[in-house]
Amino acid sequence: MKFLIVGMGSIGRRHMRNLINLGETDIILLR
């Protein structure tokens, strides 16, 4: 599954960290 995270504030970083901990690797970040 692909994920898009828009914004790298505290919530965006938390979402990214949670997805990585769940083993997701297809993550796109948009600052």
N, CA, C and O atoms as a printed pandas DataFrame, in Angstrom:
     atom_number atom_name residue_name chain_id  residue_number  x_coord  y_coord  z_coord
0              1         N          MET        A               1    0.842   -1.165    0.000
1              2        CA          MET        A               1    0.000    0.000    0.000
2              3         C          MET        A               1    0.895    1.239    0.000
3              4         O          MET        A               1    1.955    1.249    0.626
4              5         N          LYS        A               2    0.460    2.276   -0.705
5              6        CA          LYS        A               2    1.227    3.518   -0.757
6              7         C          LYS        A               2    0.630    4.526    0.215
7              8         O          LYS        A               2   -0.586    4.600    0.395
8              9         N          PHE        A               3    1.513    5.300    0.836
9             10        CA          PHE        A               3    1.082    6.321    1.784
10            11         C          PHE        A               3    1.689    7.651    1.401
11            12         O          PHE        A               3    2.851    7.713    1.000
12            13         N          LEU        A               4    0.917    8.712    1.520
13            14        CA          LEU        A               4    1.389   10.077    1.304
14            15         C          LEU        A               4    1.207   10.833    2.611
15            16         O          LEU        A               4    0.105   10.903    3.154
16            17         N          ILE        A               5    2.295   11.396    3.107
17            18        CA          ILE        A               5    2.244   12.221    4.311
18            19         C          ILE        A               5    2.560   13.644    3.886
19            20         O          ILE        A               5    3.638   13.920    3.360
20            21         N          VAL        A               6    1.612   14.546    4.118
21            22        CA          VAL        A               6    1.797   15.952    3.761
22            23         C          VAL        A               6    2.066   16.727    5.040
23            24         O          VAL        A               6    1.235   16.766    5.947
24            25         N          GLY        A               7    3.240   17.343    5.098
25            26        CA          GLY        A               7    3.626   18.119    6.275
26            27         C          GLY        A               7    4.494   17.282    7.201
27            28         O          GLY        A               7    4.179   16.130    7.499
28            29         N          MET        A               8    5.584   17.876    7.647
29            30        CA          MET        A               8    6.494   17.151    8.537
30            31         C          MET        A               8    6.550   17.816    9.904
31            32         O          MET        A               8    7.612   17.908   10.521
32            33         N          GLY        A               9    5.395   18.276   10.368
33            34        CA          GLY        A               9    5.311   18.780   11.740
34            35         C          GLY        A               9    5.319   17.587   12.690
35            36         O          GLY        A               9    5.665   16.475   12.291
36            37         N          SER        A              10    4.950   17.811   13.908
37            38        CA          SER        A              10    5.010   16.733   14.902
38            39         C          SER        A              10    4.072   15.581   14.546
39            40         O          SER        A              10    4.422   14.420   14.758
40            41         N          ILE        A              11    2.890   15.878   14.009
41            42        CA          ILE        A              11    1.940   14.819   13.657
42            43         C          ILE        A              11    2.442   14.034   12.445
43            44         O          ILE        A              11    2.356   12.806   12.420
44            45         N          GLY        A              12    2.966   14.741   11.442
45            46        CA          GLY        A              12    3.499   14.063   10.258
46            47         C          GLY        A              12    4.641   13.127   10.611
47            48         O          GLY        A              12    4.723   12.012   10.094
48            49         N          ARG        A              13    5.523   13.584   11.493
49            50        CA          ARG        A              13    6.638   12.730   11.924
50            51         C          ARG        A              13    6.133   11.515   12.689
51            52         O          ARG        A              13    6.665   10.416   12.539
52            53         N          ARG        A              14    5.112   11.713   13.501
53            54        CA          ARG        A              14    4.539   10.596   14.262
54            55         C          ARG        A              14    3.928    9.560   13.314
55            56         O          ARG        A              14    4.131    8.358   13.489
56            57         N          HIS        A              15    3.174   10.032   12.302
57            58        CA          HIS        A              15    2.583    9.110   11.328
58            59         C          HIS        A              15    3.669    8.344   10.580
59            60         O          HIS        A              15    3.555    7.135   10.377
60            61         N          MET        A              16    4.724    9.048   10.171
61            62        CA          MET        A              16    5.814    8.391    9.452
62            63         C          MET        A              16    6.466    7.325   10.330
63            64         O          MET        A              16    6.698    6.206    9.874
64            65         N          ARG        A              17    6.756    7.659   11.562
65            66        CA          ARG        A              17    7.387    6.708   12.487
66            67         C          ARG        A              17    6.492    5.489   12.713
67            68         O          ARG        A              17    6.981    4.360   12.745
68            69         N          ASN        A              18    5.182    5.710   12.868
69            70        CA          ASN        A              18    4.253    4.599   13.068
70            71         C          ASN        A              18    4.205    3.684   11.851
71            72         O          ASN        A              18    4.187    2.461   11.998
72            73         N          LEU        A              19    4.183    4.262   10.651
73            74        CA          LEU        A              19    4.146    3.442    9.436
74            75         C          LEU        A              19    5.418    2.622    9.294
75            76         O          LEU        A              19    5.359    1.448    8.928
76            77         N          ILE        A              20    6.562    3.222    9.576
77            78        CA          ILE        A              20    7.832    2.493    9.488
78            79         C          ILE        A              20    7.855    1.361   10.507
79            80         O          ILE        A              20    8.316    0.262   10.199
80            81         N          ASN        A              21    7.364    1.618   11.715
81            82        CA          ASN        A              21    7.322    0.575   12.747
82            83         C          ASN        A              21    6.393   -0.564   12.365
83            84         O          ASN        A              21    6.592   -1.698   12.802
84            85         N          LEU        A              22    5.373   -0.275   11.551
85            86        CA          LEU        A              22    4.454   -1.318   11.083
86            87         C          LEU        A              22    5.020   -2.081    9.888
87            88         O          LEU        A              22    4.410   -3.040    9.414
88            89         N          GLY        A              23    6.189   -1.656    9.401
89            90        CA          GLY        A              23    6.839   -2.364    8.307
90            91         C          GLY        A              23    6.526   -1.814    6.930
91            92         O          GLY        A              23    6.891   -2.426    5.926
92            93         N          GLU        A              24    5.865   -0.682    6.861
93            94        CA          GLU        A              24    5.554   -0.080    5.561
94            95         C          GLU        A              24    6.815    0.549    4.984
95            96         O          GLU        A              24    7.613    1.148    5.705
96            97         N          THR        A              25    6.982    0.403    3.670
97            98        CA          THR        A              25    8.178    0.953    3.031
98            99         C          THR        A              25    7.854    1.905    1.886
99           100         O          THR        A              25    8.738    2.633    1.433
100          101         N          ASP        A              26    6.622    1.920    1.409
101          102        CA          ASP        A              26    6.247    2.764    0.273
102          103         C          ASP        A              26    5.576    4.030    0.802
103          104         O          ASP        A              26    4.354    4.171    0.754
104          105         N          ILE        A              27    6.405    4.949    1.306
105          106        CA          ILE        A              27    5.912    6.173    1.936
106          107         C          ILE        A              27    6.458    7.370    1.170
107          108         O          ILE        A              27    7.659    7.463    0.917
108          109         N          ILE        A              28    5.571    8.279    0.807
109          110        CA          ILE        A              28    5.968    9.506    0.122
110          111         C          ILE        A              28    5.755   10.665    1.087
111          112         O          ILE        A              28    4.690   10.794    1.690
112          113         N          LEU        A              29    6.771   11.500    1.227
113          114        CA          LEU        A              29    6.690   12.657    2.120
114          115         C          LEU        A              29    6.659   13.928    1.296
115          116         O          LEU        A              29    7.455   14.092    0.372
116          117         N          LEU        A              30    5.749   14.826    1.625
117          118        CA          LEU        A              30    5.670   16.124    0.969
118          119         C          LEU        A              30    5.760   17.180    2.048
119          120         O          LEU        A              30    4.879   17.300    2.899
120          121         N          ARG        A              31    6.822   17.931    2.002
121          122        CA          ARG        A              31    7.052   18.927    3.032
122          123         C          ARG        A              31    6.257   20.113    2.733
123          124         O          ARG        A              31    6.299   21.090    3.481
